[in-house]
Amino acid sequence: MGGPLTGPRPAAGEPESTGPEQAGPGPGTALLPREFFADRALQVAPRLLGCVLEHQTAEGLVAVELTEVEAYEGSVDPASHSYRGRTARNAVMFGPPGHAYVYFTYGMHFCANLVCGPEGTATAVLLRAGRIIEGAPLAAARRLAGRPAARVPDRDLARGPGRLGQALGIDRAQNGVDVCDPASALRVRPGPPAGPAGQISEGPRVGVSSAADWPWRFWRTGDPTVSVYRPYVPRTRPKPVSP
């Protein structure tokens, strides 16, 4: 890997023993246990591909099968929100695994992460994209808020972390929610068995300025719901025009 971490990491797509043995894919099955998230984010991230994130609200249920994720490794990862230590914003990352870390970005988007590793290590997996498998009409209505005449292609309903958060109705109220609790409205369930290693790709994370070449993004190879890779581009302010 491109980063400083050492130690074995399962090959992408390698079957894992962690998880409820009796569970099948999709809504209505058992939730992922907390032990699933106990490893560092770099190990958990590829295992999450195919798992189902669902959010039950008063409007209804929306569920997404995850197709793209990114790992962020705390104090050894300069691209991580927790790299420089604990703050009010990232405090959830320092808590126990299996909780949602939700942050607001660009003044318009809520992005959902899942906390991993032992408490205090502050590692997490960003949920970048997925395929809506339940509640597509509600997801589309949320994505089209204020644009009733428009239409969103199915592949774009949760294609990108901001869109995923919007489609599932995720906002700051879900920050810190325990996704392993059956009583929680935001939950994660196992997906179908992992396929061959060749069905999972890895590469650089999207839009990060530090550790930009570390291949800590994982996605289902060839899946149309995976977001487009865009490297970090520094923002430049226009030069002032003299009168």
N, C-alpha and C positions, 0 to 999 in steps of 0.2 A: 504493500500500500504506500501511498505517497506521504503519509503522515508519520509522526514519531512513535505511534503505538507499536508495541511488540506483543508476541504471543499468538497462539493459533486463532484463526477465524474460520468458521465453516465456509466451505466453498458456496458460492451463490447457487441456490436451489437445492443444496444438500438437505436431506430430511432431518428434522429435529425431533428429539424425544420430549421436549418441553411442551406441555399443553394438555388439555383434557382429552383423554384417549377416546371417550365415547362420542365426542362432538363431531358433527358434520358441518359443512359450510353454510353460511348465510344466517339471516335473521331467524330467531327461534331456537338456535342451538345454544350450548353452554358458552359462557364468556371465557376469554383468555384469562388464565390465572395470573396472579401477581408475579409468580416465579418466571413467567415468560419474559417479563421486562427486567429481570434482575441482572442480566448481563449488560455489558457496556453497549452503547447505542450502535456501534459499528457492527456488532454481532446481531442485534435485534433487528436492525433496519431491513436486511434482505428477507428475514423471516416474516416480516409484516406484509410483504407483497402477497396479495390474494386474500388477506384477512379483511373482515368487514367492519367498518366503522358506521354506527347508526346513532341517530339522534331523534328521540321522541319528544315532540313539543305539542302544544295545544292544537297546532295546525295539522299535525299528523307525523308519521314516521318517514324519514329519508335514510336510506342505507347506501353506502358506497363501498365497492370492492377496490382496495388500494392497489394502484398500479405503479406508483412512483413515490419514493421517499428519499430523505437525506439524513445522514448521521452527523451529529454535532457532539464533540467529545470534551466539553468542559474546559478545564484549565490547561490542557495540552493542545487546544484547538483555537487559534486566533480568530476564527470565523464564528465561534460560539458566543451567544449572549452572555454566558457565564465565565468567559475567559478571564476577565479582570476581577472576578469575585461577585459576591452576593449583593443584590440591590433590591429595592422594592419591586421593580419590574420583573426580575427573573427569580424571585424567591421560591416559586413553585419548583423550579429545576433542582433545587437543593433538597427537596423533600423526598419522600419514599417513591419508588417506581410505580408505574401503573396509573399515574395521574396526568391530566391534560394541562399542558402549558400553552396558553393562548395569548398572543400579543397582537397589537394593532400596528399596522405599518402603512406608510405612504398616505396617512390621513384618511384611508378608506377601506382597508382590508383587515380582516381578522384571520390569523394563521394559526393552525392547530398543530401541536407537537405532543408526543407521548414521552414522559420522563422515564429514563432507564437507569440501570446500575444501582449500586448500594446508595442509601441515603447519604447526601453530602457530596456526591461526585458530580452532580449537576450535568449529566449527559442526557440528550434527548434526540428523538427522531422527528423531523419535520415531515408532515404528510403533504406531499406535493400534488398528487393527482389521483383520480380513481374513476371507476365506471359506476354510475348510478344503477343499482339493481332493484331498488324499491323506492317509491315516492317520486318518480321522475316528474309528474305534473307539478307537484309542490316545489321541487328543486328548480324547475324551469320558471315558475312564477316568481320565485325569489330572485333568480338571476335577471329577470326581465322587469323588476320593480321600476315603475315609471315609464316603461316602454311597452305598452300592451300590444302594439301592432308588430313587434319584432318577434323573431324566433331564434332559439339557440339550438344548434345541432346537438344531438345526444352526446357526441364525443366531447363537446366543450362544456358540458354542464358542471363538471368538477375538474377541469383541466387546468391545473395551476393552484397553488395553495390558497390564494384569495378567493378564487371561484369555488373551491371545495368548501371553504368556510361559509361562504354565502349560500351555497346550495343546501347545506345541512343546517343553516340557521344558527351557526356558532358565533358567539360574541364573547365579550369579556366575562359574562356571567358563568361561562364554562371553565374559566381559568381555575385550576386546582381541583376540578371534579375527578373523582375516583372512577376510572373506566372499568375497573374490575368488580365494582359493586353492582349486583343485580338490580338494586333499587335506583341506580343512577339512570338519568335520561340519556346520557352519552356513554356508549358502551362499545367494546371491541370484541368481535367474535372470530373464531378460526375460519379460514377459508378452505378451499379444496387442497388436497395434498400437493406439496411442491413438485414442480416438474423438473426435467433435466437442467443441469447447470447452464446450458446454452440458451435457456429461455429467460434468463435474467442477465441484464447488462449492467455495467457500472462505469462511472465516469465522473468528471468534475462537477461540483455543485454549481447551481445556477446563481449568477449575479453576486458572488462573494468576492471581496477585494483582497482578503487575506487567505492564505492556503488555497489559492484559486485552482491549483492543479491537482489537489488531492482527490482521488476517485472515490468519494464517499457518497455519491448519489447512486441509487439503485432503481432499476425500472424493468418492467416486463418488456422484453425485446419485441419490437414491432407493434406494440399495443397502440391504437390510435388515440387513446385518452391521455397518453404521456405528453407532458408539456414540452414546448420547444426549448432547446438549450440556448441560453444567452449568457455570454461571459459578462463579467463586470465591466461597465463603462463609466469612468469618472464623470461626474456632473460638473460642467463648467458654466460659470456665470458669464453672461454677455458683457463685453467691455462697455463701460459707460460712454455715451456719446457726448462729446463736448459741445456746448451751445455755440 
